[in-house]
Amino acid sequence: MKNLKDFTIWFENLKKESLEEIGLFYDEDVFFKDPFNELVGKDKLIKIFEHMFENLENPRFFILDTIENSEGAFLTWDFLLSIKEVEHKIHGSTHLKYNVESKIIYHRDYWDVGEEILLKIPLIKIMYRYIQKKLALPKEYSC
């Protein structure tokens, strides 16, 4: 990989047309996992991003923080997208691991599907809150 700064600039400006540059950063055999997908291969990763651009309105990432060492990096980000002209924000993080050529061989996204998506669906929100009440500490112990 060129360097983390170049990657974050590319990622924040990601467009369907810029996917051809993915090889500057990712290894051919990259492992990718998020709450909905798990795959191996740069070509399949490109399909994930193409799918994102085809199904979401104006998807974009904003990198908030980065931590890096010689073996990889950890990023926190906000992902903004629109669905039916309503804007949504998903807060998450990414763990990256580099291979010996400094290309990304491991990309794992972490974000809370329940909080970021499911709680916005009325019927699911009711069921989720019920389960949450059963599993969470009583309110007097919360911040």
C-alpha positions as a printed Julia matrix, in Angstrom:
143×3 Matrix{Float64}:
   0.0     0.0     0.0
   1.27    3.47   -0.76
   0.5     4.74    2.73
  -2.42    5.11    5.11
  -2.96    8.79    4.28
  -3.3     7.97    0.56
  -5.7     5.16    1.42
  -7.93    7.36    3.6
  -8.06   10.06    0.92
  -8.99    7.43   -1.69
 -11.58    5.88    0.62
 -13.22    9.2     1.53
 -13.47   10.05   -2.18
 -14.53    6.57   -3.28
 -16.69    6.53   -6.41
 -17.67    3.69   -8.71
 -15.16    5.06  -11.23
 -12.28    5.0    -8.71
 -12.7     1.29   -7.96
 -10.15    0.58  -10.72
  -7.5     1.96   -8.32
  -8.29   -0.64   -5.63
  -5.16   -2.63   -6.55
  -2.99    0.21   -5.28
  -4.15   -0.64   -1.77
  -5.54   -4.19   -1.66
  -3.9    -7.58   -2.22
  -5.47   -9.91   -4.83
  -6.43  -12.33   -2.03
  -7.78   -9.82    0.48
 -10.13  -11.18    3.17
 -13.13   -8.9     3.79
 -15.83   -9.17    6.44
 -18.6    -6.86    7.59
 -21.93   -7.6     9.33
 -23.46   -8.8     6.03
 -20.62  -10.16    3.9
 -17.59  -12.4     4.17
 -15.4   -13.01    1.13
 -11.9   -13.49   -0.23
 -10.55  -11.73   -3.29
 -10.08   -8.23   -4.66
 -12.6    -8.84   -7.45
 -15.28   -9.81   -4.93
 -14.44   -6.75   -2.83
 -15.0    -4.61   -5.92
 -18.44   -6.28   -6.25
 -19.26   -5.21   -2.66
 -18.5    -1.59   -3.48
 -20.33   -1.76   -6.84
 -23.35   -3.16   -5.02
 -23.13   -0.3    -2.51
 -23.13    2.31   -5.28
 -26.01    0.6    -7.1
 -28.28    0.25   -4.06
 -27.59    3.33   -1.94
 -27.89    7.01   -2.72
 -24.71    9.05   -2.33
 -22.75    6.64   -0.07
 -19.59    8.15    1.42
 -17.13    7.6     4.23
 -15.54   10.11    6.58
 -12.45    8.81    8.38
 -12.42   10.15   11.95
  -9.33    8.53   13.5
  -6.51    6.23   12.46
  -3.98    4.19   14.38
  -1.24    2.43   12.43
   1.79    0.24   12.96
   3.93   -1.71   10.51
   1.49   -4.65   10.46
  -1.79   -2.82    9.95
  -4.15   -0.07   10.95
  -7.38    0.63   12.78
  -9.76    3.33   11.55
 -12.96    4.8    12.91
 -15.39    6.31   10.44
 -18.85    7.6     9.73
 -20.64    6.19    6.7
 -23.29    8.5     5.29
 -25.91    7.29    2.86
 -29.38    8.17    1.71
 -32.35    5.88    1.24
 -35.44    7.39   -0.38
 -33.83   10.83    0.08
 -33.49   10.36    3.85
 -29.9    10.61    5.06
 -28.56    8.05    7.54
 -25.26    7.76    9.37
 -23.54    4.56   10.48
 -20.61    4.86   12.86
 -18.07    2.08   12.68
 -14.48    0.97   12.57
 -12.17   -1.01   10.32
  -9.25   -3.27   11.17
  -6.7    -3.56    8.37
  -3.74   -5.94    8.17
  -0.91   -5.55    5.66
   1.04   -8.24    3.85
   4.84   -8.07    3.3
   4.27   -5.83    0.25
   2.29   -3.44    2.51
  -0.97   -4.16    0.7
  -4.19   -4.77    2.63
  -4.69   -8.52    3.05
  -7.36   -8.29    5.78
 -10.23   -5.77    6.0
 -12.73   -6.26    8.8
 -15.51   -3.74    9.44
 -17.17   -3.49   12.84
 -20.42   -1.67   13.42
 -23.57   -2.25   15.43
 -26.33   -3.42   13.09
 -28.88   -3.23   15.91
 -28.21    0.36   16.87
 -27.37    1.68   13.41
 -30.12   -0.04   11.36
 -32.54   -2.28   13.24
 -33.57    0.3    15.84
 -34.83    2.48   13.02
 -37.44   -0.13   12.0
 -40.51    0.29   14.29
 -41.55   -3.36   14.83
 -37.98   -4.58   15.24
 -37.26   -1.64   17.56
 -39.98   -2.83   19.96
 -38.6    -6.39   20.05
 -35.01   -5.14   20.34
 -35.89   -2.85   23.28
 -37.58   -5.77   25.06
 -34.47   -7.94   24.7
 -32.25   -5.01   25.64
 -34.21   -4.47   28.88
 -33.74   -8.14   29.78
 -29.98   -8.11   29.15
 -28.88   -4.6    30.2
 -28.12   -3.41   33.7
 -30.91   -1.43   35.38
 -30.99    2.32   34.51
 -29.61    3.38   37.92
 -26.24    1.83   36.93
 -26.03    3.55   33.53
 -24.24    6.78   32.67
